[in-house]
Amino acid sequence: MNEIRRIESLGKIAGEVAHDFGNIISTLSGNLHLLETAGPTAAATLRQKMGATAELGATLVQRLLAFARNQLQVFGAIGRSGYRALWRKRR
């Protein structure tokens, strides 16, 4: 039963991350299309928004990688049975 909950939680997290990446890509794509017909002032604003969106995406990737490294370090250091015991204690 715990394994099922864990898998369901992972699925939910994966869906949320995919949704966030979808929003980032959609924002970049929309601004890119607007950039094609924008004047100089509007183009500068769009480029600034695209840069901020790209930074948001990079931050999300960094957090995901940090989370993955932490999980892998814990898993590798104590093994599967130890990890399960640790997981039970956290709840």
N, CA, C and O atoms as a CHARMM CRD file, in Angstrom:
* protein
*
  364
    1    1 MET  N      0.82200  -1.18900   0.00000 PROA 1      0.00000
    2    1 MET  CA     0.00000   0.00000   0.00000 PROA 1      0.00000
    3    1 MET  C      0.87600   1.26700   0.00000 PROA 1      0.00000
    4    1 MET  O      0.56700   2.24100  -0.68700 PROA 1      0.00000
    5    2 ASN  N      1.95100   1.24000   0.76500 PROA 2      0.00000
    6    2 ASN  CA     2.86000   2.39500   0.80000 PROA 2      0.00000
    7    2 ASN  C      3.48600   2.63900  -0.56100 PROA 2      0.00000
    8    2 ASN  O      3.67200   3.78300  -0.97700 PROA 2      0.00000
    9    3 GLU  N      3.81100   1.54400  -1.25700 PROA 3      0.00000
   10    3 GLU  CA     4.41400   1.65900  -2.58200 PROA 3      0.00000
   11    3 GLU  C      3.43600   2.33700  -3.54500 PROA 3      0.00000
   12    3 GLU  O      3.84200   3.15900  -4.36600 PROA 3      0.00000
   13    4 ILE  N      2.17100   1.99800  -3.44700 PROA 4      0.00000
   14    4 ILE  CA     1.15500   2.60100  -4.31300 PROA 4      0.00000
   15    4 ILE  C      1.04900   4.09300  -4.03500 PROA 4      0.00000
   16    4 ILE  O      0.97600   4.89200  -4.96900 PROA 4      0.00000
   17    5 ARG  N      1.03800   4.47300  -2.78200 PROA 5      0.00000
   18    5 ARG  CA     0.97300   5.90000  -2.41800 PROA 5      0.00000
   19    5 ARG  C      2.18900   6.65500  -2.94200 PROA 5      0.00000
   20    5 ARG  O      2.07900   7.77400  -3.44400 PROA 5      0.00000
   21    6 ARG  N      3.33700   6.02300  -2.81600 PROA 6      0.00000
   22    6 ARG  CA     4.57100   6.64900  -3.27400 PROA 6      0.00000
   23    6 ARG  C      4.52800   6.87600  -4.78300 PROA 6      0.00000
   24    6 ARG  O      4.90300   7.94400  -5.26700 PROA 6      0.00000
   25    7 ILE  N      4.07500   5.87900  -5.51200 PROA 7      0.00000
   26    7 ILE  CA     3.98600   5.99100  -6.96800 PROA 7      0.00000
   27    7 ILE  C      2.94600   7.04000  -7.35800 PROA 7      0.00000
   28    7 ILE  O      3.16900   7.81300  -8.28900 PROA 7      0.00000
   29    8 GLU  N      1.82100   7.07500  -6.66000 PROA 8      0.00000
   30    8 GLU  CA     0.80400   8.09200  -6.92600 PROA 8      0.00000
   31    8 GLU  C      1.35400   9.49100  -6.66900 PROA 8      0.00000
   32    8 GLU  O      1.09100  10.41700  -7.43600 PROA 8      0.00000
   33    9 SER  N      2.11200   9.64200  -5.59600 PROA 9      0.00000
   34    9 SER  CA     2.71400  10.94500  -5.27800 PROA 9      0.00000
   35    9 SER  C      3.70900  11.36600  -6.35400 PROA 9      0.00000
   36    9 SER  O      3.73700  12.52500  -6.76900 PROA 9      0.00000
   37   10 LEU  N      4.52300  10.41600  -6.79800 PROA 10     0.00000
   38   10 LEU  CA     5.48000  10.71500  -7.86400 PROA 10     0.00000
   39   10 LEU  C      4.76500  11.12000  -9.13700 PROA 10     0.00000
   40   10 LEU  O      5.19700  12.04500  -9.82500 PROA 10     0.00000
   41   11 GLY  N      3.67700  10.43900  -9.45900 PROA 11     0.00000
   42   11 GLY  CA     2.89700  10.78500 -10.64100 PROA 11     0.00000
   43   11 GLY  C      2.31400  12.17800 -10.54800 PROA 11     0.00000
   44   11 GLY  O      2.30500  12.92600 -11.52500 PROA 11     0.00000
   45   12 LYS  N      1.83000  12.52300  -9.37200 PROA 12     0.00000
   46   12 LYS  CA     1.26400  13.86100  -9.16600 PROA 12     0.00000
   47   12 LYS  C      2.34100  14.92900  -9.32200 PROA 12     0.00000
   48   12 LYS  O      2.11600  15.94900  -9.97300 PROA 12     0.00000
   49   13 ILE  N      3.49100  14.70100  -8.73500 PROA 13     0.00000
   50   13 ILE  CA     4.59900  15.65600  -8.84900 PROA 13     0.00000
   51   13 ILE  C      5.03900  15.79100 -10.30000 PROA 13     0.00000
   52   13 ILE  O      5.27600  16.90000 -10.78000 PROA 13     0.00000
   53   14 ALA  N      5.14700  14.66000 -10.99900 PROA 14     0.00000
   54   14 ALA  CA     5.55000  14.69800 -12.40900 PROA 14     0.00000
   55   14 ALA  C      4.55200  15.50400 -13.23200 PROA 14     0.00000
   56   14 ALA  O      4.94900  16.27100 -14.11000 PROA 14     0.00000
   57   15 GLY  N      3.26800  15.33900 -12.95900 PROA 15     0.00000
   58   15 GLY  CA     2.24900  16.09800 -13.66700 PROA 15     0.00000
   59   15 GLY  C      2.35700  17.59000 -13.41100 PROA 15     0.00000
   60   15 GLY  O      2.19700  18.39500 -14.32800 PROA 15     0.00000
   61   16 GLU  N      2.63000  17.96000 -12.16100 PROA 16     0.00000
   62   16 GLU  CA     2.77500  19.37600 -11.81500 PROA 16     0.00000
   63   16 GLU  C      4.00700  19.98200 -12.48900 PROA 16     0.00000
   64   16 GLU  O      3.96400  21.11600 -12.96500 PROA 16     0.00000
   65   17 VAL  N      5.09300  19.22900 -12.52600 PROA 17     0.00000
   66   17 VAL  CA     6.31000  19.72300 -13.17700 PROA 17     0.00000
   67   17 VAL  C      6.07200  19.86800 -14.67800 PROA 17     0.00000
   68   17 VAL  O      6.48700  20.85700 -15.28000 PROA 17     0.00000
   69   18 ALA  N      5.40600  18.88700 -15.28000 PROA 18     0.00000
   70   18 ALA  CA     5.10100  18.97200 -16.71500 PROA 18     0.00000
   71   18 ALA  C      4.21500  20.18700 -17.00200 PROA 18     0.00000
   72   18 ALA  O      4.40400  20.87000 -18.00800 PROA 18     0.00000
   73   19 HSD  N      3.26600  20.44900 -16.13400 PROA 19     0.00000
   74   19 HSD  CA     2.39500  21.61300 -16.29800 PROA 19     0.00000
   75   19 HSD  C      3.21100  22.91000 -16.23200 PROA 19     0.00000
   76   19 HSD  O      3.00900  23.81700 -17.04000 PROA 19     0.00000
   77   20 ASP  N      4.12600  22.99000 -15.27400 PROA 20     0.00000
   78   20 ASP  CA     4.98100  24.18200 -15.15100 PROA 20     0.00000
   79   20 ASP  C      5.83100  24.38100 -16.40100 PROA 20     0.00000
   80   20 ASP  O      5.94200  25.49600 -16.91000 PROA 20     0.00000
   81   21 PHE  N      6.43100  23.29500 -16.89500 PROA 21     0.00000
   82   21 PHE  CA     7.24000  23.41000 -18.11200 PROA 21     0.00000
   83   21 PHE  C      6.37200  23.79400 -19.30600 PROA 21     0.00000
   84   21 PHE  O      6.80500  24.56200 -20.16500 PROA 21     0.00000
   85   22 GLY  N      5.16300  23.26800 -19.36500 PROA 22     0.00000
   86   22 GLY  CA     4.24500  23.64600 -20.43800 PROA 22     0.00000
   87   22 GLY  C      3.94900  25.13500 -20.41600 PROA 22     0.00000
   88   22 GLY  O      3.91700  25.78300 -21.46200 PROA 22     0.00000
   89   23 ASN  N      3.73200  25.67500 -19.23100 PROA 23     0.00000
   90   23 ASN  CA     3.49200  27.11800 -19.10600 PROA 23     0.00000
   91   23 ASN  C      4.69500  27.93500 -19.56600 PROA 23     0.00000
   92   23 ASN  O      4.54100  28.95300 -20.24200 PROA 23     0.00000
   93   24 ILE  N      5.88000  27.49100 -19.20100 PROA 24     0.00000
   94   24 ILE  CA     7.10100  28.19900 -19.59000 PROA 24     0.00000
   95   24 ILE  C      7.26700  28.18200 -21.10400 PROA 24     0.00000
   96   24 ILE  O      7.55500  29.21400 -21.71200 PROA 24     0.00000
   97   25 ILE  N      7.08800  27.02000 -21.71100 PROA 25     0.00000
   98   25 ILE  CA     7.24600  26.90200 -23.16000 PROA 25     0.00000
   99   25 ILE  C      6.17700  27.71100 -23.88900 PROA 25     0.00000
  100   25 ILE  O      6.46100  28.35900 -24.89600 PROA 25     0.00000
  101   26 SER  N      4.95200  27.67100 -23.37900 PROA 26     0.00000
  102   26 SER  CA     3.86300  28.43700 -23.98700 PROA 26     0.00000
  103   26 SER  C      4.15100  29.93400 -23.93200 PROA 26     0.00000
  104   26 SER  O      3.90500  30.64900 -24.90300 PROA 26     0.00000
  105   27 THR  N      4.66600  30.40600 -22.81500 PROA 27     0.00000
  106   27 THR  CA     5.00300  31.82300 -22.67100 PROA 27     0.00000
  107   27 THR  C      6.11200  32.22000 -23.64400 PROA 27     0.00000
  108   27 THR  O      6.03000  33.26100 -24.29600 PROA 27     0.00000
  109   28 LEU  N      7.13600  31.39400 -23.73600 PROA 28     0.00000
  110   28 LEU  CA     8.22800  31.69200 -24.66500 PROA 28     0.00000
  111   28 LEU  C      7.72800  31.70400 -26.10500 PROA 28     0.00000
  112   28 LEU  O      8.07100  32.59500 -26.88200 PROA 28     0.00000
  113   29 SER  N      6.91900  30.71200 -26.45200 PROA 29     0.00000
  114   29 SER  CA     6.39900  30.62100 -27.81000 PROA 29     0.00000
  115   29 SER  C      5.51100  31.81500 -28.15500 PROA 29     0.00000
  116   29 SER  O      5.63100  32.39200 -29.23500 PROA 29     0.00000
  117   30 GLY  N      4.62600  32.17900 -27.24100 PROA 30     0.00000
  118   30 GLY  CA     3.74700  33.32000 -27.48100 PROA 30     0.00000
  119   30 GLY  C      4.51800  34.61100 -27.66300 PROA 30     0.00000
  120   30 GLY  O      4.22000  35.39300 -28.56600 PROA 30     0.00000
  121   31 ASN  N      5.49600  34.83800 -26.82400 PROA 31     0.00000
  122   31 ASN  CA     6.30700  36.05100 -26.93800 PROA 31     0.00000
  123   31 ASN  C      7.14300  36.04500 -28.21400 PROA 31     0.00000
  124   31 ASN  O      7.37400  37.09500 -28.81400 PROA 31     0.00000
  125   32 LEU  N      7.59000  34.87700 -28.62100 PROA 32     0.00000
  126   32 LEU  CA     8.36500  34.77200 -29.85800 PROA 32     0.00000
  127   32 LEU  C      7.50800  35.15700 -31.06300 PROA 32     0.00000
  128   32 LEU  O      7.97700  35.85400 -31.96300 PROA 32     0.00000
  129   33 HSD  N      6.26900  34.71000 -31.08200 PROA 33     0.00000
  130   33 HSD  CA     5.36200  35.07900 -32.17100 PROA 33     0.00000
  131   33 HSD  C      5.06500  36.57600 -32.16200 PROA 33     0.00000
  132   33 HSD  O      5.02700  37.21200 -33.21500 PROA 33     0.00000
  133   34 LEU  N      4.85600  37.13300 -30.97800 PROA 34     0.00000
  134   34 LEU  CA     4.60300  38.57000 -30.87700 PROA 34     0.00000
  135   34 LEU  C      5.81500  39.38900 -31.31300 PROA 34     0.00000
  136   34 LEU  O      5.67800  40.48800 -31.85100 PROA 34     0.00000
  137   35 LEU  N      6.99200  38.84000 -31.07500 PROA 35     0.00000
  138   35 LEU  CA     8.24600  39.53200 -31.40600 PROA 35     0.00000
  139   35 LEU  C      8.37700  39.76600 -32.91000 PROA 35     0.00000
  140   35 LEU  O      9.00600  40.73500 -33.33400 PROA 35     0.00000
  141   36 GLU  N      7.78900  38.88600 -33.71400 PROA 36     0.00000
  142   36 GLU  CA     7.90000  38.99100 -35.17100 PROA 36     0.00000
  143   36 GLU  C      7.29300  40.28200 -35.71000 PROA 36     0.00000
  144   36 GLU  O      7.76000  40.80800 -36.72000 PROA 36     0.00000
  145   37 THR  N      6.26500  40.79500 -35.05300 PROA 37     0.00000
  146   37 THR  CA     5.58300  41.99500 -35.56000 PROA 37     0.00000
  147   37 THR  C      5.70900  43.19900 -34.62800 PROA 37     0.00000
  148   37 THR  O      5.11400  44.24600 -34.88500 PROA 37     0.00000
  149   38 ALA  N      6.46800  43.05900 -33.56300 PROA 38     0.00000
  150   38 ALA  CA     6.57600  44.13600 -32.56600 PROA 38     0.00000
  151   38 ALA  C      7.52100  45.22800 -33.03800 PROA 38     0.00000
  152   38 ALA  O      8.48400  44.97900 -33.76200 PROA 38     0.00000
  153   39 GLY  N      7.21800  46.42900 -32.61000 PROA 39     0.00000
  154   39 GLY  CA     8.12100  47.55100 -32.85000 PROA 39     0.00000
  155   39 GLY  C      9.30900  47.47300 -31.90400 PROA 39     0.00000
  156   39 GLY  O      9.36100  46.58500 -31.05200 PROA 39     0.00000
  157   40 PRO  N     10.25700  48.38200 -32.03800 PROA 40     0.00000
  158   40 PRO  CA    11.48000  48.32600 -31.22600 PROA 40     0.00000
  159   40 PRO  C     11.24300  48.35500 -29.71800 PROA 40     0.00000
  160   40 PRO  O     11.87300  47.59700 -28.98000 PROA 40     0.00000
  161   41 THR  N     10.35200  49.21100 -29.25800 PROA 41     0.00000
  162   41 THR  CA    10.09600  49.30300 -27.81800 PROA 41     0.00000
  163   41 THR  C      9.41700  48.04800 -27.29600 PROA 41     0.00000
  164   41 THR  O      9.80700  47.50000 -26.26600 PROA 41     0.00000
  165   42 ALA  N      8.38700  47.59500 -28.02500 PROA 42     0.00000
  166   42 ALA  CA     7.67300  46.37900 -27.62200 PROA 42     0.00000
  167   42 ALA  C      8.59800  45.16300 -27.71000 PROA 42     0.00000
  168   42 ALA  O      8.52900  44.26900 -26.86600 PROA 42     0.00000
  169   43 ALA  N      9.45500  45.12900 -28.71800 PROA 43     0.00000
  170   43 ALA  CA    10.38500  44.00900 -28.87700 PROA 43     0.00000
  171   43 ALA  C     11.33900  43.91900 -27.68600 PROA 43     0.00000
  172   43 ALA  O     11.64200  42.82600 -27.20800 PROA 43     0.00000
  173   44 ALA  N     11.80200  45.05800 -27.21900 PROA 44     0.00000
  174   44 ALA  CA    12.70400  45.06800 -26.05900 PROA 44     0.00000
  175   44 ALA  C     11.98900  44.51900 -24.82800 PROA 44     0.00000
  176   44 ALA  O     12.56900  43.75800 -24.05500 PROA 44     0.00000
  177   45 THR  N     10.73200  44.90700 -24.65100 PROA 45     0.00000
  178   45 THR  CA     9.94700  44.41000 -23.51400 PROA 45     0.00000
  179   45 THR  C      9.72700  42.90400 -23.62900 PROA 45     0.00000
  180   45 THR  O      9.84400  42.17600 -22.64400 PROA 45     0.00000
  181   46 LEU  N      9.40700  42.44400 -24.83700 PROA 46     0.00000
  182   46 LEU  CA     9.18600  41.00600 -25.04800 PROA 46     0.00000
  183   46 LEU  C     10.45900  40.20800 -24.78500 PROA 46     0.00000
  184   46 LEU  O     10.41000  39.13800 -24.17900 PROA 46     0.00000
  185   47 ARG  N     11.59200  40.72600 -25.23800 PROA 47     0.00000
  186   47 ARG  CA    12.86500  40.03700 -24.99700 PROA 47     0.00000
  187   47 ARG  C     13.15400  39.94200 -23.49900 PROA 47     0.00000
  188   47 ARG  O     13.65200  38.92800 -23.01000 PROA 47     0.00000
  189   48 GLN  N     12.83500  41.00700 -22.79500 PROA 48     0.00000
  190   48 GLN  CA    13.04000  41.00600 -21.34500 PROA 48     0.00000
  191   48 GLN  C     12.14200  39.95000 -20.68700 PROA 48     0.00000
  192   48 GLN  O     12.59300  39.22000 -19.80500 PROA 48     0.00000
  193   49 LYS  N     10.88900  39.86800 -21.10700 PROA 49     0.00000
  194   49 LYS  CA     9.97500  38.86700 -20.56500 PROA 49     0.00000
  195   49 LYS  C     10.44300  37.45400 -20.90000 PROA 49     0.00000
  196   49 LYS  O     10.34700  36.54700 -20.07400 PROA 49     0.00000
  197   50 MET  N     10.94700  37.27800 -22.11300 PROA 50     0.00000
  198   50 MET  CA    11.44300  35.95800 -22.51100 PROA 50     0.00000
  199   50 MET  C     12.66300  35.56300 -21.68800 PROA 50     0.00000
  200   50 MET  O     12.81400  34.40000 -21.31400 PROA 50     0.00000
  201   51 GLY  N     13.52600  36.52200 -21.40700 PROA 51     0.00000
  202   51 GLY  CA    14.69200  36.24300 -20.56700 PROA 51     0.00000
  203   51 GLY  C     14.28600  35.83400 -19.16300 PROA 51     0.00000
  204   51 GLY  O     14.84800  34.89700 -18.59600 PROA 51     0.00000
  205   52 ALA  N     13.30900  36.53600 -18.60300 PROA 52     0.00000
  206   52 ALA  CA    12.83000  36.21000 -17.26000 PROA 52     0.00000
  207   52 ALA  C     12.18200  34.82600 -17.24600 PROA 52     0.00000
  208   52 ALA  O     12.34500  34.06600 -16.29100 PROA 52     0.00000
  209   53 THR  N     11.45100  34.50900 -18.30400 PROA 53     0.00000
  210   53 THR  CA    10.81500  33.19400 -18.38800 PROA 53     0.00000
  211   53 THR  C     11.86600  32.09200 -18.51500 PROA 53     0.00000
  212   53 THR  O     11.73400  31.03300 -17.90200 PROA 53     0.00000
  213   54 ALA  N     12.89700  32.33800 -19.30200 PROA 54     0.00000
  214   54 ALA  CA    13.98100  31.36200 -19.44100 PROA 54     0.00000
  215   54 ALA  C     14.68900  31.14900 -18.10400 PROA 54     0.00000
  216   54 ALA  O     15.05300  30.02200 -17.76700 PROA 54     0.00000
  217   55 GLU  N     14.88400  32.22200 -17.34500 PROA 55     0.00000
  218   55 GLU  CA    15.50300  32.10100 -16.02000 PROA 55     0.00000
  219   55 GLU  C     14.61600  31.28800 -15.07900 PROA 55     0.00000
  220   55 GLU  O     15.11600  30.50400 -14.27300 PROA 55     0.00000
  221   56 LEU  N     13.30800  31.47400 -15.18100 PROA 56     0.00000
  222   56 LEU  CA    12.38200  30.69100 -14.37800 PROA 56     0.00000
  223   56 LEU  C     12.51100  29.20400 -14.70600 PROA 56     0.00000
  224   56 LEU  O     12.52300  28.35800 -13.81200 PROA 56     0.00000
  225   57 GLY  N     12.60700  28.90200 -15.99200 PROA 57     0.00000
  226   57 GLY  CA    12.79300  27.51200 -16.41100 PROA 57     0.00000
  227   57 GLY  C     14.10100  26.93300 -15.89400 PROA 57     0.00000
  228   57 GLY  O     14.14700  25.79200 -15.43500 PROA 57     0.00000
  229   58 ALA  N     15.15800  27.72400 -15.97400 PROA 58     0.00000
  230   58 ALA  CA    16.46100  27.26500 -15.48300 PROA 58     0.00000
  231   58 ALA  C     16.42000  27.01500 -13.97500 PROA 58     0.00000
  232   58 ALA  O     17.00900  26.04800 -13.49000 PROA 58     0.00000
  233   59 THR  N     15.73300  27.87400 -13.24000 PROA 59     0.00000
  234   59 THR  CA    15.60400  27.69700 -11.79000 PROA 59     0.00000
  235   59 THR  C     14.84200  26.41700 -11.47400 PROA 59     0.00000
  236   59 THR  O     15.20700  25.67700 -10.56000 PROA 59     0.00000
  237   60 LEU  N     13.78100  26.16000 -12.23600 PROA 60     0.00000
  238   60 LEU  CA    13.01000  24.93400 -12.03200 PROA 60     0.00000
  239   60 LEU  C     13.87500  23.70300 -12.27700 PROA 60     0.00000
  240   60 LEU  O     13.81800  22.73900 -11.51400 PROA 60     0.00000
  241   61 VAL  N     14.66900  23.73600 -13.33200 PROA 61     0.00000
  242   61 VAL  CA    15.56900  22.61000 -13.62900 PROA 61     0.00000
  243   61 VAL  C     16.58500  22.43200 -12.50900 PROA 61     0.00000
  244   61 VAL  O     16.84500  21.30500 -12.08700 PROA 61     0.00000
  245   62 GLN  N     17.16200  23.52200 -12.02400 PROA 62     0.00000
  246   62 GLN  CA    18.14300  23.42700 -10.94100 PROA 62     0.00000
  247   62 GLN  C     17.53400  22.80200  -9.70000 PROA 62     0.00000
  248   62 GLN  O     18.16900  21.97600  -9.04400 PROA 62     0.00000
  249   63 ARG  N     16.30600  23.19000  -9.37200 PROA 63     0.00000
  250   63 ARG  CA    15.64100  22.62400  -8.19400 PROA 63     0.00000
  251   63 ARG  C     15.34800  21.14800  -8.38200 PROA 63     0.00000
  252   63 ARG  O     15.49800  20.35800  -7.45000 PROA 63     0.00000
  253   64 LEU  N     14.93200  20.77300  -9.58000 PROA 64     0.00000
  254   64 LEU  CA    14.66400  19.35900  -9.85600 PROA 64     0.00000
  255   64 LEU  C     15.94900  18.53000  -9.74800 PROA 64     0.00000
  256   64 LEU  O     15.94600  17.43900  -9.17900 PROA 64     0.00000
  257   65 LEU  N     17.02500  19.05000 -10.29000 PROA 65     0.00000
  258   65 LEU  CA    18.30300  18.34000 -10.21500 PROA 65     0.00000
  259   65 LEU  C     18.79900  18.22400  -8.77900 PROA 65     0.00000
  260   65 LEU  O     19.31900  17.18100  -8.38100 PROA 65     0.00000
  261   66 ALA  N     18.63900  19.28600  -8.00700 PROA 66     0.00000
  262   66 ALA  CA    19.04400  19.23900  -6.59800 PROA 66     0.00000
  263   66 ALA  C     18.20800  18.21100  -5.84600 PROA 66     0.00000
  264   66 ALA  O     18.73800  17.46000  -5.02600 PROA 66     0.00000
  265   67 PHE  N     16.92000  18.17200  -6.11600 PROA 67     0.00000
  266   67 PHE  CA    16.03800  17.19200  -5.48500 PROA 67     0.00000
  267   67 PHE  C     16.46100  15.78100  -5.87300 PROA 67     0.00000
  268   67 PHE  O     16.53500  14.89500  -5.02100 PROA 67     0.00000
  269   68 ALA  N     16.73900  15.57300  -7.15500 PROA 68     0.00000
  270   68 ALA  CA    17.14300  14.24700  -7.62700 PROA 68     0.00000
  271   68 ALA  C     18.46900  13.82100  -7.00200 PROA 68     0.00000
  272   68 ALA  O     18.62300  12.66700  -6.60100 PROA 68     0.00000
  273   69 ARG  N     19.41900  14.73800  -6.91900 PROA 69     0.00000
  274   69 ARG  CA    20.71500  14.39800  -6.30500 PROA 69     0.00000
  275   69 ARG  C     20.52400  14.00400  -4.84700 PROA 69     0.00000
  276   69 ARG  O     21.12500  13.03500  -4.38200 PROA 69     0.00000
  277   70 ASN  N     19.70600  14.73500  -4.13400 PROA 70     0.00000
  278   70 ASN  CA    19.45400  14.44200  -2.73100 PROA 70     0.00000
  279   70 ASN  C     18.80500  13.06500  -2.58200 PROA 70     0.00000
  280   70 ASN  O     19.20100  12.27700  -1.72300 PROA 70     0.00000
  281   71 GLN  N     17.82400  12.78400  -3.40800 PROA 71     0.00000
  282   71 GLN  CA    17.14800  11.50000  -3.33300 PROA 71     0.00000
  283   71 GLN  C     18.10300  10.36500  -3.67300 PROA 71     0.00000
  284   71 GLN  O     18.09500   9.32500  -3.01400 PROA 71     0.00000
  285   72 LEU  N     18.92700  10.56200  -4.69800 PROA 72     0.00000
  286   72 LEU  CA    19.86500   9.51200  -5.09300 PROA 72     0.00000
  287   72 LEU  C     20.92800   9.30700  -4.02500 PROA 72     0.00000
  288   72 LEU  O     21.33300   8.17300  -3.77200 PROA 72     0.00000
  289   73 GLN  N     21.38300  10.37300  -3.40000 PROA 73     0.00000
  290   73 GLN  CA    22.38700  10.23100  -2.35500 PROA 73     0.00000
  291   73 GLN  C     21.82200   9.45600  -1.17400 PROA 73     0.00000
  292   73 GLN  O     22.48600   8.57500  -0.62800 PROA 73     0.00000
  293   74 VAL  N     20.60600   9.78100  -0.78500 PROA 74     0.00000
  294   74 VAL  CA    19.97900   9.07000   0.32600 PROA 74     0.00000
  295   74 VAL  C     19.78600   7.61500  -0.04800 PROA 74     0.00000
  296   74 VAL  O     20.09000   6.72600   0.74700 PROA 74     0.00000
  297   75 PHE  N     19.28200   7.35900  -1.25300 PROA 75     0.00000
  298   75 PHE  CA    19.01300   6.00200  -1.69100 PROA 75     0.00000
  299   75 PHE  C     20.30900   5.19700  -1.77400 PROA 75     0.00000
  300   75 PHE  O     20.37000   4.05000  -1.33200 PROA 75     0.00000
  301   76 GLY  N     21.33900   5.81200  -2.34400 PROA 76     0.00000
  302   76 GLY  CA    22.60100   5.09900  -2.49900 PROA 76     0.00000
  303   76 GLY  C     23.30700   4.85800  -1.17200 PROA 76     0.00000
  304   76 GLY  O     23.98200   3.84200  -1.00900 PROA 76     0.00000
  305   77 ALA  N     23.16300   5.75900  -0.24100 PROA 77     0.00000
  306   77 ALA  CA    23.89600   5.65200   1.01600 PROA 77     0.00000
  307   77 ALA  C     23.30800   4.60200   1.95300 PROA 77     0.00000
  308   77 ALA  O     24.05900   3.94200   2.67100 PROA 77     0.00000
  309   78 ILE  N     21.99600   4.43100   1.96600 PROA 78     0.00000
  310   78 ILE  CA    21.40700   3.52300   2.94200 PROA 78     0.00000
  311   78 ILE  C     20.74800   2.29700   2.32100 PROA 78     0.00000
  312   78 ILE  O     20.33200   1.39500   3.04800 PROA 78     0.00000
  313   79 GLY  N     20.64300   2.24300   0.99900 PROA 79     0.00000
  314   79 GLY  CA    20.05700   1.08700   0.34900 PROA 79     0.00000
  315   79 GLY  C     18.54300   1.10700   0.39600 PROA 79     0.00000
  316   79 GLY  O     17.93500   1.92300   1.08800 PROA 79     0.00000
  317   80 ARG  N     17.95200   0.19700  -0.34900 PROA 80     0.00000
  318   80 ARG  CA    16.49700   0.17500  -0.50700 PROA 80     0.00000
  319   80 ARG  C     15.76300  -0.08700   0.80100 PROA 80     0.00000
  320   80 ARG  O     14.80900   0.62700   1.11300 PROA 80     0.00000
  321   81 SER  N     16.17300  -1.08100   1.57200 PROA 81     0.00000
  322   81 SER  CA    15.44500  -1.39100   2.81600 PROA 81     0.00000
  323   81 SER  C     15.59500  -0.25800   3.83500 PROA 81     0.00000
  324   81 SER  O     14.64500   0.06100   4.55100 PROA 81     0.00000
  325   82 GLY  N     16.76300   0.33800   3.90200 PROA 82     0.00000
  326   82 GLY  CA    16.97700   1.46500   4.80200 PROA 82     0.00000
  327   82 GLY  C     16.17400   2.67800   4.37200 PROA 82     0.00000
  328   82 GLY  O     15.66400   3.42300   5.20800 PROA 82     0.00000
  329   83 TYR  N     16.06400   2.87400   3.06400 PROA 83     0.00000
  330   83 TYR  CA    15.28700   3.99500   2.54100 PROA 83     0.00000
  331   83 TYR  C     13.82100   3.82000   2.89500 PROA 83     0.00000
  332   83 TYR  O     13.16500   4.78400   3.29200 PROA 83     0.00000
  333   84 ARG  N     13.29700   2.61900   2.76100 PROA 84     0.00000
  334   84 ARG  CA    11.90100   2.37100   3.11900 PROA 84     0.00000
  335   84 ARG  C     11.65900   2.63100   4.59800 PROA 84     0.00000
  336   84 ARG  O     10.63500   3.20300   4.97000 PROA 84     0.00000
  337   85 ALA  N     12.59100   2.21700   5.43600 PROA 85     0.00000
  338   85 ALA  CA    12.45100   2.46000   6.87100 PROA 85     0.00000
  339   85 ALA  C     12.47800   3.96100   7.16500 PROA 85     0.00000
  340   85 ALA  O     11.70100   4.45600   7.98200 PROA 85     0.00000
  341   86 LEU  N     13.36900   4.66700   6.49900 PROA 86     0.00000
  342   86 LEU  CA    13.45300   6.11200   6.66700 PROA 86     0.00000
  343   86 LEU  C     12.15000   6.77400   6.21300 PROA 86     0.00000
  344   86 LEU  O     11.65700   7.69400   6.86500 PROA 86     0.00000
  345   87 TRP  N     11.59900   6.30500   5.10000 PROA 87     0.00000
  346   87 TRP  CA    10.35500   6.85100   4.58100 PROA 87     0.00000
  347   87 TRP  C      9.21900   6.65600   5.57500 PROA 87     0.00000
  348   87 TRP  O      8.41500   7.56600   5.77900 PROA 87     0.00000
  349   88 ARG  N      9.14200   5.49900   6.18700 PROA 88     0.00000
  350   88 ARG  CA     8.08900   5.21700   7.17400 PROA 88     0.00000
  351   88 ARG  C      8.21500   6.15300   8.37700 PROA 88     0.00000
  352   88 ARG  O      7.20400   6.60300   8.91600 PROA 88     0.00000
  353   89 LYS  N      9.43500   6.44700   8.79900 PROA 89     0.00000
  354   89 LYS  CA     9.65200   7.32700   9.95100 PROA 89     0.00000
  355   89 LYS  C      9.24400   8.75500   9.64400 PROA 89     0.00000
  356   89 LYS  O      8.81100   9.47600  10.54300 PROA 89     0.00000
  357   90 ARG  N      9.37300   9.18100   8.38900 PROA 90     0.00000
  358   90 ARG  CA     9.06100  10.56100   8.02000 PROA 90     0.00000
  359   90 ARG  C      7.56400  10.83700   8.06100 PROA 90     0.00000
  360   90 ARG  O      7.16300  11.99300   8.19300 PROA 90     0.00000
  361   91 ARG  N      6.74300   9.82600   7.95500 PROA 91     0.00000
  362   91 ARG  CA     5.29700  10.03800   7.89100 PROA 91     0.00000
  363   91 ARG  C      4.68100  10.11400   9.24100 PROA 91     0.00000
  364   91 ARG  O      3.46800  10.29000   9.35700 PROA 91     0.00000
